[in-house]
Amino acid sequence: MNKSHLALASAVSGLLILAGTLSAPATAAEAKEKCYGVAKAGKNDCATKTGSCAGTAKTDAQKDAFIMVPKGLCDRLAGGSTQSS
């Protein structure tokens, strides 16, 4: 992935996260999934293969770092995958 694609993926991810925080509160019925490869450095939701807790991703779009997103959204994000690399 070149730098312009990475920048675009990061921008889209940030906008989606912002939109999610501004919308109505999430309910327990909303399905979520792990989305690997789209988290910004230091913004991952949980431990990675190289870090023991949330917020330990060393680089943007680290392949083993994930964020939780609404089910079905990950496949639409550039660089997003529901499987860890």
Beta strands, then each sheet from edge to edge (+ up, - down):
strand 1: 32-36
strand 2: 66-70
sheet 1: 1+ 2-
end
